[in-house]
C-alpha cells in the first residue's frame, strides 16, 4: 500500500478505459462470436415480436368447475397426508 501522486492522468484514463472495455460482455466488445461456444446465445433479440393477444402462441390458464374441484380435493388430500 503506497501513496502515488497522479502525475500522469492520461495513462490512468487509458488504463481505466482498458479495464472498462475488458469488463463488457462479449456482444458489446466484438461484432461476431470469437469462439464456437460464444455462438450459442450470441443473438439475444427475439426472432418474432411478442404479442400476448395472439391466441395461437399464448394459452392463458383458465379454471373450470372440474379444475376448481380437483384442486380443492388435491389440497385436502395433501393436508390429510401431512397431518398424519
HTML snippet that shows the backbone in 3Dmol.js (N, CA, C, O; Angstrom):
<script src="https://3Dmol.org/build/3Dmol-min.js"></script>
<div id="view" style="width:600px;height:400px;position:relative"></div>
<script>
const pdb = `
ATOM      1  N   UNK A   1       0.846  -1.164   0.000  1.00  0.00           N
ATOM      2  CA  UNK A   1       0.000   0.000   0.000  1.00  0.00           C
ATOM      3  C   UNK A   1       0.902   1.241   0.000  1.00  0.00           C
ATOM      4  O   UNK A   1       1.500   1.599   1.015  1.00  0.00           O
ATOM      5  N   UNK A   2       0.977   1.860  -1.129  1.00  0.00           N
ATOM      6  CA  UNK A   2       1.817   3.040  -1.258  1.00  0.00           C
ATOM      7  C   UNK A   2       0.984   4.193  -1.798  1.00  0.00           C
ATOM      8  O   UNK A   2      -0.022   3.986  -2.476  1.00  0.00           O
ATOM      9  N   UNK A   3       1.404   5.375  -1.496  1.00  0.00           N
ATOM     10  CA  UNK A   3       0.734   6.580  -1.974  1.00  0.00           C
ATOM     11  C   UNK A   3       1.508   7.108  -3.178  1.00  0.00           C
ATOM     12  O   UNK A   3       2.711   7.361  -3.103  1.00  0.00           O
ATOM     13  N   UNK A   4       0.783   7.270  -4.300  1.00  0.00           N
ATOM     14  CA  UNK A   4       1.407   7.776  -5.507  1.00  0.00           C
ATOM     15  C   UNK A   4       0.685   9.034  -5.953  1.00  0.00           C
ATOM     16  O   UNK A   4      -0.539   9.129  -5.859  1.00  0.00           O
ATOM     17  N   UNK A   5       1.453   9.996  -6.439  1.00  0.00           N
ATOM     18  CA  UNK A   5       0.843  11.202  -6.999  1.00  0.00           C
ATOM     19  C   UNK A   5       0.311  10.879  -8.386  1.00  0.00           C
ATOM     20  O   UNK A   5       0.941  10.130  -9.134  1.00  0.00           O
ATOM     21  N   UNK A   6      -0.845  11.437  -8.736  1.00  0.00           N
ATOM     22  CA  UNK A   6      -1.418  11.219 -10.064  1.00  0.00           C
ATOM     23  C   UNK A   6      -0.850  12.234 -11.043  1.00  0.00           C
ATOM     24  O   UNK A   6      -1.549  13.146 -11.482  1.00  0.00           O
ATOM     25  N   UNK A   7       0.420  12.068 -11.380  1.00  0.00           N
ATOM     26  CA  UNK A   7       1.068  12.997 -12.285  1.00  0.00           C
ATOM     27  C   UNK A   7       0.726  12.680 -13.740  1.00  0.00           C
ATOM     28  O   UNK A   7       0.670  13.584 -14.573  1.00  0.00           O
ATOM     29  N   UNK A   8       0.503  11.433 -14.042  1.00  0.00           N
ATOM     30  CA  UNK A   8       0.224  11.032 -15.411  1.00  0.00           C
ATOM     31  C   UNK A   8      -1.235  10.582 -15.512  1.00  0.00           C
ATOM     32  O   UNK A   8      -1.526   9.386 -15.520  1.00  0.00           O
ATOM     33  N   UNK A   9      -2.140  11.547 -15.589  1.00  0.00           N
ATOM     34  CA  UNK A   9      -3.570  11.222 -15.610  1.00  0.00           C
ATOM     35  C   UNK A   9      -3.993  10.618 -16.940  1.00  0.00           C
ATOM     36  O   UNK A   9      -4.964   9.863 -16.980  1.00  0.00           O
ATOM     37  N   UNK A  10      -3.294  10.925 -18.036  1.00  0.00           N
ATOM     38  CA  UNK A  10      -3.641  10.352 -19.334  1.00  0.00           C
ATOM     39  C   UNK A  10      -3.433   8.839 -19.323  1.00  0.00           C
ATOM     40  O   UNK A  10      -4.240   8.095 -19.881  1.00  0.00           O
ATOM     41  N   UNK A  11      -2.376   8.393 -18.702  1.00  0.00           N
ATOM     42  CA  UNK A  11      -2.132   6.959 -18.595  1.00  0.00           C
ATOM     43  C   UNK A  11      -3.200   6.310 -17.720  1.00  0.00           C
ATOM     44  O   UNK A  11      -3.622   5.186 -17.993  1.00  0.00           O
ATOM     45  N   UNK A  12      -3.636   6.999 -16.680  1.00  0.00           N
ATOM     46  CA  UNK A  12      -4.685   6.459 -15.825  1.00  0.00           C
ATOM     47  C   UNK A  12      -6.003   6.346 -16.578  1.00  0.00           C
ATOM     48  O   UNK A  12      -6.731   5.368 -16.406  1.00  0.00           O
ATOM     49  N   UNK A  13      -6.322   7.340 -17.417  1.00  0.00           N
ATOM     50  CA  UNK A  13      -7.543   7.286 -18.224  1.00  0.00           C
ATOM     51  C   UNK A  13      -7.485   6.127 -19.211  1.00  0.00           C
ATOM     52  O   UNK A  13      -8.470   5.415 -19.406  1.00  0.00           O
ATOM     53  N   UNK A  14      -6.320   5.945 -19.832  1.00  0.00           N
ATOM     54  CA  UNK A  14      -6.147   4.839 -20.764  1.00  0.00           C
ATOM     55  C   UNK A  14      -6.309   3.498 -20.042  1.00  0.00           C
ATOM     56  O   UNK A  14      -6.966   2.591 -20.552  1.00  0.00           O
ATOM     57  N   UNK A  15      -5.712   3.379 -18.866  1.00  0.00           N
ATOM     58  CA  UNK A  15      -5.829   2.157 -18.079  1.00  0.00           C
ATOM     59  C   UNK A  15      -7.285   1.897 -17.706  1.00  0.00           C
ATOM     60  O   UNK A  15      -7.755   0.763 -17.803  1.00  0.00           O
ATOM     61  N   UNK A  16      -8.005   2.938 -17.278  1.00  0.00           N
ATOM     62  CA  UNK A  16      -9.418   2.776 -16.918  1.00  0.00           C
ATOM     63  C   UNK A  16     -10.260   2.371 -18.122  1.00  0.00           C
ATOM     64  O   UNK A  16     -11.167   1.548 -17.996  1.00  0.00           O
ATOM     65  N   UNK A  17      -9.968   2.940 -19.285  1.00  0.00           N
ATOM     66  CA  UNK A  17     -10.700   2.545 -20.494  1.00  0.00           C
ATOM     67  C   UNK A  17     -10.471   1.082 -20.827  1.00  0.00           C
ATOM     68  O   UNK A  17     -11.404   0.379 -21.213  1.00  0.00           O
ATOM     69  N   UNK A  18      -9.237   0.616 -20.680  1.00  0.00           N
ATOM     70  CA  UNK A  18      -8.923  -0.794 -20.947  1.00  0.00           C
ATOM     71  C   UNK A  18      -9.658  -1.700 -19.964  1.00  0.00           C
ATOM     72  O   UNK A  18     -10.205  -2.730 -20.358  1.00  0.00           O
ATOM     73  N   UNK A  19      -9.672  -1.327 -18.704  1.00  0.00           N
ATOM     74  CA  UNK A  19     -10.360  -2.136 -17.688  1.00  0.00           C
ATOM     75  C   UNK A  19     -11.862  -2.166 -17.949  1.00  0.00           C
ATOM     76  O   UNK A  19     -12.489  -3.222 -17.857  1.00  0.00           O
ATOM     77  N   UNK A  20     -12.439  -1.017 -18.273  1.00  0.00           N
ATOM     78  CA  UNK A  20     -13.888  -0.974 -18.545  1.00  0.00           C
ATOM     79  C   UNK A  20     -14.240  -1.755 -19.802  1.00  0.00           C
ATOM     80  O   UNK A  20     -15.280  -2.411 -19.850  1.00  0.00           O
ATOM     81  N   UNK A  21     -13.399  -1.694 -20.808  1.00  0.00           N
ATOM     82  CA  UNK A  21     -13.645  -2.459 -22.036  1.00  0.00           C
ATOM     83  C   UNK A  21     -13.560  -3.963 -21.761  1.00  0.00           C
ATOM     84  O   UNK A  21     -14.334  -4.736 -22.326  1.00  0.00           O
ATOM     85  N   UNK A  22     -12.643  -4.377 -20.914  1.00  0.00           N
ATOM     86  CA  UNK A  22     -12.493  -5.795 -20.594  1.00  0.00           C
ATOM     87  C   UNK A  22     -13.692  -6.316 -19.800  1.00  0.00           C
ATOM     88  O   UNK A  22     -14.000  -7.507 -19.847  1.00  0.00           O
ATOM     89  N   UNK A  23     -14.363  -5.430 -19.077  1.00  0.00           N
ATOM     90  CA  UNK A  23     -15.490  -5.853 -18.254  1.00  0.00           C
ATOM     91  C   UNK A  23     -16.794  -5.952 -19.048  1.00  0.00           C
ATOM     92  O   UNK A  23     -17.785  -6.467 -18.530  1.00  0.00           O
ATOM     93  N   UNK A  24     -16.813  -5.472 -20.286  1.00  0.00           N
ATOM     94  CA  UNK A  24     -18.026  -5.533 -21.098  1.00  0.00           C
ATOM     95  C   UNK A  24     -18.343  -6.973 -21.485  1.00  0.00           C
ATOM     96  O   UNK A  24     -17.458  -7.827 -21.538  1.00  0.00           O
ATOM     97  N   UNK A  25     -19.639  -7.229 -21.759  1.00  0.00           N
ATOM     98  CA  UNK A  25     -19.995  -8.552 -22.241  1.00  0.00           C
ATOM     99  C   UNK A  25     -19.535  -8.710 -23.689  1.00  0.00           C
ATOM    100  O   UNK A  25     -19.357  -7.712 -24.388  1.00  0.00           O
ATOM    101  N   UNK A  26     -19.341  -9.945 -24.150  1.00  0.00           N
ATOM    102  CA  UNK A  26     -18.741 -10.175 -25.469  1.00  0.00           C
ATOM    103  C   UNK A  26     -19.521  -9.548 -26.629  1.00  0.00           C
ATOM    104  O   UNK A  26     -18.911  -9.135 -27.616  1.00  0.00           O
ATOM    105  N   UNK A  27     -20.844  -9.466 -26.537  1.00  0.00           N
ATOM    106  CA  UNK A  27     -21.607  -8.902 -27.651  1.00  0.00           C
ATOM    107  C   UNK A  27     -21.338  -7.415 -27.830  1.00  0.00           C
ATOM    108  O   UNK A  27     -21.534  -6.883 -28.923  1.00  0.00           O
ATOM    109  N   UNK A  28     -20.890  -6.731 -26.771  1.00  0.00           N
ATOM    110  CA  UNK A  28     -20.558  -5.310 -26.886  1.00  0.00           C
ATOM    111  C   UNK A  28     -19.097  -5.094 -27.287  1.00  0.00           C
ATOM    112  O   UNK A  28     -18.746  -4.032 -27.800  1.00  0.00           O
ATOM    113  N   UNK A  29     -18.252  -6.089 -27.057  1.00  0.00           N
ATOM    114  CA  UNK A  29     -16.838  -5.963 -27.423  1.00  0.00           C
ATOM    115  C   UNK A  29     -16.594  -6.325 -28.881  1.00  0.00           C
ATOM    116  O   UNK A  29     -15.793  -5.676 -29.553  1.00  0.00           O
ATOM    117  N   UNK A  30     -17.270  -7.346 -29.373  1.00  0.00           N
ATOM    118  CA  UNK A  30     -16.994  -7.884 -30.702  1.00  0.00           C
ATOM    119  C   UNK A  30     -18.258  -7.840 -31.559  1.00  0.00           C
ATOM    120  O   UNK A  30     -19.373  -7.841 -31.036  1.00  0.00           O
ATOM    121  N   UNK A  31     -18.075  -7.800 -32.875  1.00  0.00           N
ATOM    122  CA  UNK A  31     -19.220  -7.779 -33.787  1.00  0.00           C
ATOM    123  C   UNK A  31     -19.747  -9.179 -34.078  1.00  0.00           C
ATOM    124  O   UNK A  31     -20.919  -9.343 -34.416  1.00  0.00           O
ATOM    125  N   UNK A  32     -18.897 -10.178 -33.951  1.00  0.00           N
ATOM    126  CA  UNK A  32     -19.321 -11.560 -34.165  1.00  0.00           C
ATOM    127  C   UNK A  32     -18.625 -12.449 -33.149  1.00  0.00           C
ATOM    128  O   UNK A  32     -17.612 -12.047 -32.576  1.00  0.00           O
ATOM    129  N   UNK A  33     -19.153 -13.666 -32.909  1.00  0.00           N
ATOM    130  CA  UNK A  33     -18.569 -14.538 -31.889  1.00  0.00           C
ATOM    131  C   UNK A  33     -17.122 -14.901 -32.201  1.00  0.00           C
ATOM    132  O   UNK A  33     -16.756 -15.118 -33.356  1.00  0.00           O
ATOM    133  N   UNK A  34     -16.310 -14.963 -31.153  1.00  0.00           N
ATOM    134  CA  UNK A  34     -14.894 -15.266 -31.317  1.00  0.00           C
ATOM    135  C   UNK A  34     -14.608 -16.763 -31.198  1.00  0.00           C
ATOM    136  O   UNK A  34     -13.604 -17.247 -31.719  1.00  0.00           O
ATOM    137  N   UNK A  35     -15.487 -17.493 -30.516  1.00  0.00           N
ATOM    138  CA  UNK A  35     -15.317 -18.942 -30.363  1.00  0.00           C
ATOM    139  C   UNK A  35     -16.624 -19.629 -30.721  1.00  0.00           C
ATOM    140  O   UNK A  35     -17.664 -18.980 -30.831  1.00  0.00           O
ATOM    141  N   UNK A  36     -16.569 -20.946 -30.903  1.00  0.00           N
ATOM    142  CA  UNK A  36     -17.803 -21.673 -31.198  1.00  0.00           C
ATOM    143  C   UNK A  36     -18.719 -21.725 -29.987  1.00  0.00           C
ATOM    144  O   UNK A  36     -19.935 -21.834 -30.147  1.00  0.00           O
ATOM    145  N   UNK A  37     -18.179 -21.649 -28.795  1.00  0.00           N
ATOM    146  CA  UNK A  37     -19.019 -21.624 -27.598  1.00  0.00           C
ATOM    147  C   UNK A  37     -19.815 -20.329 -27.503  1.00  0.00           C
ATOM    148  O   UNK A  37     -20.923 -20.324 -26.968  1.00  0.00           O
ATOM    149  N   UNK A  38     -19.270 -19.247 -28.008  1.00  0.00           N
ATOM    150  CA  UNK A  38     -19.981 -17.972 -27.976  1.00  0.00           C
ATOM    151  C   UNK A  38     -21.123 -17.920 -28.987  1.00  0.00           C
ATOM    152  O   UNK A  38     -22.015 -17.080 -28.862  1.00  0.00           O
ATOM    153  N   UNK A  39     -21.111 -18.800 -29.982  1.00  0.00           N
ATOM    154  CA  UNK A  39     -22.176 -18.792 -30.983  1.00  0.00           C
ATOM    155  C   UNK A  39     -23.523 -19.114 -30.365  1.00  0.00           C
ATOM    156  O   UNK A  39     -24.552 -18.628 -30.835  1.00  0.00           O
ATOM    157  N   UNK A  40     -23.530 -19.926 -29.317  1.00  0.00           N
ATOM    158  CA  UNK A  40     -24.777 -20.267 -28.636  1.00  0.00           C
ATOM    159  C   UNK A  40     -25.176 -19.074 -27.784  1.00  0.00           C
ATOM    160  O   UNK A  40     -24.447 -18.691 -26.869  1.00  0.00           O
ATOM    161  N   UNK A  41     -26.308 -18.496 -28.071  1.00  0.00           N
ATOM    162  CA  UNK A  41     -26.794 -17.364 -27.312  1.00  0.00           C
ATOM    163  C   UNK A  41     -26.246 -16.024 -27.751  1.00  0.00           C
ATOM    164  O   UNK A  41     -26.444 -15.026 -27.058  1.00  0.00           O
ATOM    165  N   UNK A  42     -25.554 -15.972 -28.896  1.00  0.00           N
ATOM    166  CA  UNK A  42     -24.979 -14.695 -29.335  1.00  0.00           C
ATOM    167  C   UNK A  42     -26.081 -13.707 -29.709  1.00  0.00           C
ATOM    168  O   UNK A  42     -26.002 -12.526 -29.369  1.00  0.00           O
ATOM    169  N   UNK A  43     -27.102 -14.186 -30.403  1.00  0.00           N
ATOM    170  CA  UNK A  43     -28.202 -13.310 -30.803  1.00  0.00           C
ATOM    171  C   UNK A  43     -29.261 -13.348 -29.701  1.00  0.00           C
ATOM    172  O   UNK A  43     -29.983 -14.335 -29.565  1.00  0.00           O
ATOM    173  N   UNK A  44     -29.352 -12.293 -28.929  1.00  0.00           N
ATOM    174  CA  UNK A  44     -30.264 -12.282 -27.792  1.00  0.00           C
ATOM    175  C   UNK A  44     -31.600 -11.629 -28.108  1.00  0.00           C
ATOM    176  O   UNK A  44     -32.499 -11.641 -27.267  1.00  0.00           O
ATOM    177  N   UNK A  45     -31.755 -11.061 -29.292  1.00  0.00           N
ATOM    178  CA  UNK A  45     -33.029 -10.452 -29.667  1.00  0.00           C
ATOM    179  C   UNK A  45     -34.009 -11.554 -30.077  1.00  0.00           C
ATOM    180  O   UNK A  45     -33.610 -12.504 -30.750  1.00  0.00           O
ATOM    181  N   UNK A  46     -35.276 -11.448 -29.686  1.00  0.00           N
ATOM    182  CA  UNK A  46     -36.246 -12.473 -30.087  1.00  0.00           C
ATOM    183  C   UNK A  46     -36.454 -12.466 -31.600  1.00  0.00           C
ATOM    184  O   UNK A  46     -36.395 -11.417 -32.241  1.00  0.00           O
ATOM    185  N   UNK A  47     -36.697 -13.643 -32.159  1.00  0.00           N
ATOM    186  CA  UNK A  47     -36.873 -13.755 -33.595  1.00  0.00           C
ATOM    187  C   UNK A  47     -38.225 -13.234 -34.049  1.00  0.00           C
ATOM    188  O   UNK A  47     -38.362 -12.741 -35.169  1.00  0.00           O
ATOM    189  N   UNK A  48     -39.225 -13.342 -33.181  1.00  0.00           N
ATOM    190  CA  UNK A  48     -40.543 -12.820 -33.520  1.00  0.00           C
ATOM    191  C   UNK A  48     -40.964 -11.805 -32.472  1.00  0.00           C
ATOM    192  O   UNK A  48     -40.511 -11.849 -31.328  1.00  0.00           O
ATOM    193  N   UNK A  49     -41.833 -10.892 -32.873  1.00  0.00           N
ATOM    194  CA  UNK A  49     -42.328  -9.877 -31.958  1.00  0.00           C
ATOM    195  C   UNK A  49     -43.300 -10.541 -30.989  1.00  0.00           C
ATOM    196  O   UNK A  49     -44.151 -11.329 -31.403  1.00  0.00           O
ATOM    197  N   UNK A  50     -43.177 -10.229 -29.713  1.00  0.00           N
ATOM    198  CA  UNK A  50     -44.028 -10.838 -28.698  1.00  0.00           C
ATOM    199  C   UNK A  50     -45.374 -10.134 -28.703  1.00  0.00           C
ATOM    200  O   UNK A  50     -45.461  -8.926 -28.480  1.00  0.00           O
ATOM    201  N   UNK A  51     -46.422 -10.907 -28.961  1.00  0.00           N
ATOM    202  CA  UNK A  51     -47.777 -10.384 -28.956  1.00  0.00           C
ATOM    203  C   UNK A  51     -48.611 -11.262 -28.033  1.00  0.00           C
ATOM    204  O   UNK A  51     -48.973 -12.380 -28.399  1.00  0.00           O
ATOM    205  N   UNK A  52     -48.915 -10.767 -26.849  1.00  0.00           N
ATOM    206  CA  UNK A  52     -49.646 -11.566 -25.861  1.00  0.00           C
ATOM    207  C   UNK A  52     -51.105 -11.791 -26.237  1.00  0.00           C
ATOM    208  O   UNK A  52     -51.768 -12.639 -25.640  1.00  0.00           O
ATOM    209  N   UNK A  53     -51.616 -11.053 -27.212  1.00  0.00           N
ATOM    210  CA  UNK A  53     -53.012 -11.241 -27.603  1.00  0.00           C
ATOM    211  C   UNK A  53     -53.170 -12.335 -28.652  1.00  0.00           C
ATOM    212  O   UNK A  53     -54.296 -12.719 -28.969  1.00  0.00           O
ATOM    213  N   UNK A  54     -52.073 -12.843 -29.196  1.00  0.00           N
ATOM    214  CA  UNK A  54     -52.137 -13.896 -30.205  1.00  0.00           C
ATOM    215  C   UNK A  54     -52.443 -15.220 -29.520  1.00  0.00           C
ATOM    216  O   UNK A  54     -51.587 -15.759 -28.820  1.00  0.00           O
ATOM    217  N   UNK A  55     -53.638 -15.750 -29.705  1.00  0.00           N
ATOM    218  CA  UNK A  55     -54.083 -16.965 -29.035  1.00  0.00           C
ATOM    219  C   UNK A  55     -53.375 -18.210 -29.572  1.00  0.00           C
ATOM    220  O   UNK A  55     -53.426 -19.266 -28.943  1.00  0.00           O
ATOM    221  N   UNK A  56     -52.722 -18.098 -30.718  1.00  0.00           N
ATOM    222  CA  UNK A  56     -52.017 -19.263 -31.262  1.00  0.00           C
ATOM    223  C   UNK A  56     -50.773 -19.592 -30.456  1.00  0.00           C
ATOM    224  O   UNK A  56     -50.366 -20.752 -30.398  1.00  0.00           O
ATOM    225  N   UNK A  57     -50.160 -18.586 -29.831  1.00  0.00           N
ATOM    226  CA  UNK A  57     -48.906 -18.790 -29.124  1.00  0.00           C
ATOM    227  C   UNK A  57     -49.043 -18.730 -27.610  1.00  0.00           C
ATOM    228  O   UNK A  57     -48.231 -19.325 -26.902  1.00  0.00           O
ATOM    229  N   UNK A  58     -50.043 -18.029 -27.098  1.00  0.00           N
ATOM    230  CA  UNK A  58     -50.175 -17.824 -25.661  1.00  0.00           C
ATOM    231  C   UNK A  58     -51.518 -18.376 -25.189  1.00  0.00           C
ATOM    232  O   UNK A  58     -52.580 -17.869 -25.551  1.00  0.00           O
ATOM    233  N   UNK A  59     -51.446 -19.413 -24.382  1.00  0.00           N
ATOM    234  CA  UNK A  59     -52.638 -20.021 -23.816  1.00  0.00           C
ATOM    235  C   UNK A  59     -52.738 -19.596 -22.358  1.00  0.00           C
ATOM    236  O   UNK A  59     -51.891 -19.948 -21.536  1.00  0.00           O
ATOM    237  N   UNK A  60     -53.768 -18.845 -22.051  1.00  0.00           N
ATOM    238  CA  UNK A  60     -53.931 -18.375 -20.691  1.00  0.00           C
ATOM    239  C   UNK A  60     -54.595 -19.454 -19.845  1.00  0.00           C
ATOM    240  O   UNK A  60     -55.426 -20.219 -20.334  1.00  0.00           O
ATOM    241  N   UNK A  61     -54.220 -19.507 -18.575  1.00  0.00           N
ATOM    242  CA  UNK A  61     -54.768 -20.504 -17.673  1.00  0.00           C
ATOM    243  C   UNK A  61     -56.229 -20.166 -17.386  1.00  0.00           C
ATOM    244  O   UNK A  61     -56.566 -19.030 -17.050  1.00  0.00           O
ATOM    245  N   UNK A  62     -57.076 -21.161 -17.524  1.00  0.00           N
ATOM    246  CA  UNK A  62     -58.496 -20.979 -17.264  1.00  0.00           C
ATOM    247  C   UNK A  62     -58.932 -22.019 -16.252  1.00  0.00           C
ATOM    248  O   UNK A  62     -58.499 -23.170 -16.309  1.00  0.00           O
ATOM    249  N   UNK A  63     -59.789 -21.617 -15.323  1.00  0.00           N
ATOM    250  CA  UNK A  63     -60.319 -22.545 -14.341  1.00  0.00           C
ATOM    251  C   UNK A  63     -61.771 -22.850 -14.665  1.00  0.00           C
ATOM    252  O   UNK A  63     -62.583 -21.949 -14.873  1.00  0.00           O
ATOM    253  N   UNK A  64     -62.082 -24.148 -14.702  1.00  0.00           N
ATOM    254  CA  UNK A  64     -63.461 -24.586 -14.889  1.00  0.00           C
ATOM    255  C   UNK A  64     -63.925 -25.217 -13.591  1.00  0.00           C
ATOM    256  O   UNK A  64     -63.164 -25.285 -12.626  1.00  0.00           O
ATOM    257  N   UNK A  65     -65.160 -25.676 -13.559  1.00  0.00           N
ATOM    258  CA  UNK A  65     -65.699 -26.285 -12.342  1.00  0.00           C
ATOM    259  C   UNK A  65     -64.892 -27.509 -11.929  1.00  0.00           C
ATOM    260  O   UNK A  65     -64.600 -27.698 -10.748  1.00  0.00           O
ATOM    261  N   UNK A  66     -64.538 -28.330 -12.893  1.00  0.00           N
ATOM    262  CA  UNK A  66     -63.826 -29.559 -12.565  1.00  0.00           C
ATOM    263  C   UNK A  66     -62.402 -29.267 -12.079  1.00  0.00           C
ATOM    264  O   UNK A  66     -61.908 -29.958 -11.188  1.00  0.00           O
ATOM    265  N   UNK A  67     -61.734 -28.255 -12.650  1.00  0.00           N
ATOM    266  CA  UNK A  67     -60.388 -27.951 -12.188  1.00  0.00           C
ATOM    267  C   UNK A  67     -60.403 -27.346 -10.785  1.00  0.00           C
ATOM    268  O   UNK A  67     -59.510 -27.627  -9.986  1.00  0.00           O
ATOM    269  N   UNK A  68     -61.394 -26.527 -10.477  1.00  0.00           N
ATOM    270  CA  UNK A  68     -61.516 -25.978  -9.124  1.00  0.00           C
ATOM    271  C   UNK A  68     -61.789 -27.109  -8.133  1.00  0.00           C
ATOM    272  O   UNK A  68     -61.204 -27.141  -7.051  1.00  0.00           O
ATOM    273  N   UNK A  69     -62.683 -28.043  -8.504  1.00  0.00           N
ATOM    274  CA  UNK A  69     -62.989 -29.175  -7.629  1.00  0.00           C
ATOM    275  C   UNK A  69     -61.761 -30.043  -7.383  1.00  0.00           C
ATOM    276  O   UNK A  69     -61.474 -30.405  -6.242  1.00  0.00           O
ATOM    277  N   UNK A  70     -61.035 -30.377  -8.447  1.00  0.00           N
ATOM    278  CA  UNK A  70     -59.878 -31.245  -8.297  1.00  0.00           C
ATOM    279  C   UNK A  70     -58.750 -30.550  -7.539  1.00  0.00           C
ATOM    280  O   UNK A  70     -58.011 -31.207  -6.805  1.00  0.00           O
ATOM    281  N   UNK A  71     -58.603 -29.244  -7.699  1.00  0.00           N
ATOM    282  CA  UNK A  71     -57.598 -28.510  -6.945  1.00  0.00           C
ATOM    283  C   UNK A  71     -57.904 -28.549  -5.459  1.00  0.00           C
ATOM    284  O   UNK A  71     -57.005 -28.728  -4.638  1.00  0.00           O
ATOM    285  N   UNK A  72     -59.177 -28.381  -5.112  1.00  0.00           N
ATOM    286  CA  UNK A  72     -59.583 -28.448  -3.711  1.00  0.00           C
ATOM    287  C   UNK A  72     -59.397 -29.858  -3.160  1.00  0.00           C
ATOM    288  O   UNK A  72     -58.914 -30.024  -2.040  1.00  0.00           O
ATOM    289  N   UNK A  73     -59.773 -30.866  -3.927  1.00  0.00           N
ATOM    290  CA  UNK A  73     -59.604 -32.246  -3.485  1.00  0.00           C
ATOM    291  C   UNK A  73     -58.129 -32.575  -3.293  1.00  0.00           C
ATOM    292  O   UNK A  73     -57.773 -33.246  -2.324  1.00  0.00           O
ATOM    293  N   UNK A  74     -57.282 -32.128  -4.177  1.00  0.00           N
ATOM    294  CA  UNK A  74     -55.844 -32.383  -4.072  1.00  0.00           C
ATOM    295  C   UNK A  74     -55.266 -31.739  -2.811  1.00  0.00           C
ATOM    296  O   UNK A  74     -54.459 -32.347  -2.108  1.00  0.00           O
ATOM    297  N   UNK A  75     -55.694 -30.485  -2.528  1.00  0.00           N
ATOM    298  CA  UNK A  75     -55.216 -29.802  -1.328  1.00  0.00           C
ATOM    299  C   UNK A  75     -55.655 -30.539  -0.068  1.00  0.00           C
ATOM    300  O   UNK A  75     -54.863 -30.694   0.861  1.00  0.00           O
ATOM    301  N   UNK A  76     -56.905 -30.995  -0.023  1.00  0.00           N
ATOM    302  CA  UNK A  76     -57.386 -31.736   1.150  1.00  0.00           C
ATOM    303  C   UNK A  76     -56.614 -33.034   1.333  1.00  0.00           C
ATOM    304  O   UNK A  76     -56.270 -33.405   2.456  1.00  0.00           O
ATOM    305  N   UNK A  77     -56.342 -33.723   0.232  1.00  0.00           N
ATOM    306  CA  UNK A  77     -55.581 -34.967   0.314  1.00  0.00           C
ATOM    307  C   UNK A  77     -54.169 -34.711   0.839  1.00  0.00           C
ATOM    308  O   UNK A  77     -53.678 -35.449   1.693  1.00  0.00           O
ATOM    309  N   UNK A  78     -53.515 -33.665   0.329  1.00  0.00           N
ATOM    310  CA  UNK A  78     -52.171 -33.331   0.778  1.00  0.00           C
ATOM    311  C   UNK A  78     -52.157 -32.952   2.246  1.00  0.00           C
ATOM    312  O   UNK A  78     -51.242 -33.335   2.976  1.00  0.00           O
ATOM    313  N   UNK A  79     -53.160 -32.202   2.690  1.00  0.00           N
ATOM    314  CA  UNK A  79     -53.217 -31.800   4.096  1.00  0.00           C
ATOM    315  C   UNK A  79     -53.435 -33.010   4.990  1.00  0.00           C
ATOM    316  O   UNK A  79     -52.829 -33.098   6.058  1.00  0.00           O
ATOM    317  N   UNK A  80     -54.283 -33.938   4.584  1.00  0.00           N
ATOM    318  CA  UNK A  80     -54.525 -35.110   5.423  1.00  0.00           C
ATOM    319  C   UNK A  80     -53.292 -36.004   5.496  1.00  0.00           C
ATOM    320  O   UNK A  80     -53.035 -36.605   6.539  1.00  0.00           O
ATOM    321  N   UNK A  81     -52.532 -36.105   4.423  1.00  0.00           N
ATOM    322  CA  UNK A  81     -51.300 -36.906   4.428  1.00  0.00           C
ATOM    323  C   UNK A  81     -50.259 -36.235   5.314  1.00  0.00           C
ATOM    324  O   UNK A  81     -49.548 -36.917   6.052  1.00  0.00           O
ATOM    325  N   UNK A  82     -50.158 -34.923   5.256  1.00  0.00           N
ATOM    326  CA  UNK A  82     -49.152 -34.207   6.040  1.00  0.00           C
ATOM    327  C   UNK A  82     -49.472 -34.190   7.530  1.00  0.00           C
ATOM    328  O   UNK A  82     -48.557 -34.078   8.345  1.00  0.00           O
ATOM    329  N   UNK A  83     -50.747 -34.297   7.911  1.00  0.00           N
ATOM    330  CA  UNK A  83     -51.118 -34.275   9.312  1.00  0.00           C
ATOM    331  C   UNK A  83     -50.853 -35.616   9.996  1.00  0.00           C
ATOM    332  O   UNK A  83     -50.752 -35.667  11.222  1.00  0.00           O
ATOM    333  N   UNK A  84     -50.741 -36.683   9.244  1.00  0.00           N
ATOM    334  CA  UNK A  84     -50.528 -37.998   9.859  1.00  0.00           C
ATOM    335  C   UNK A  84     -49.117 -38.235  10.236  1.00  0.00           C
ATOM    336  O   UNK A  84     -48.789 -39.298  10.763  1.00  0.00           O
TER     337      UNK A  84
END
`;
const viewer = $3Dmol.createViewer("view");
viewer.addModel(pdb, "pdb");
viewer.setStyle({}, {cartoon: {color: "spectrum"}});
viewer.zoomTo();
viewer.render();
</script>
